[in-house]
């Protein structure tokens, strides 16, 4: 059987088809808290091929089905017949997924092994907490701005916190300020705990240690990059790694005209972010990447030059991981 599942948070619409495209059954499947229905469905159709879309809640569904069925995770943005459909209902989408699956026309999304997924969860959680902390710090700055106060040095260090404690504020502004500072303190504590786990995990991994031989790559960014890439041998060339990171140029073609624009940004956003962060540090401490960046900076702006440097770093990382070699650039 070929099965299409239009998945949602609490239920899935299911379409079951034969090889010839005839519809065997269609029904709504409740996920439930214990996922008993989903488990029973997976056992009933054990060995069948099933396609589900890569949505934000796909993982528990995928893991339950994968125990018994041949699961394909579909990239909806790449499967244009689904993304661009004018009539979109659960039943239509489920049947379309089943049709595309039996015709082998689905654009598949990569599903990393469980250990890679866990490392991704770890570094993505840390990244999200840091972003939350930045938002809280901006809110503290907003309190200062609206009360006519300013501080030119590091506001969240020891002297900055003393300055904040001694500020003369109204009761409401003081309460708001203390609330934001309390959230920042809690986030600092949680980030510190995750940092320790990330450092221990990266220290035990050969691939992360290889990347850390590049100036500007830390425990955190090395683990983030390796977890976002997954198994490096699934990429047959550096070009495909660049495309996966969304660092390849976007191309618009019409007839004989071809226009190259900025980067596609179609790949892994966390991977792209980490590479740019590393590149910003590496250009200051590595002669090879620094000279490459400075040559581009003479003709381009900073953003273009640093993205090109990040792309060059990624190519080096691909070869380092593929060959299990440390960073050893040509003489600058």
Secondary structure, DSSP 8 states (H G I E B T S, - for coil): -EEEEEE-SSEEEEEEE-TTS-EEEEEEEE-TTT-HHHHHHHHHTTT-EEEEE--TTHHHHHHHHHTTSEEEEE-TTT-HHHHT-SS--HHHHHHHHHHHHHTT---B-----HHHHHHHHHHHHHHHHHHHHHHHHHHHHHHHHHTT----S-TTSHHHHHHHHH----HHHHHHHHHHHHHHHHHHHHHHHHHHHHHHHHHT-HHHHHHTTSTT--HHHHHHHHHHH--GGG-SSHHHHHHHTT-SEEEEEETTEEEEEEE---S-HHHHHHHHHHHHHHHHH-HHHHHHHHHHHTTS-HHHHHHHHHHHHHHHHHHHHHHT--------
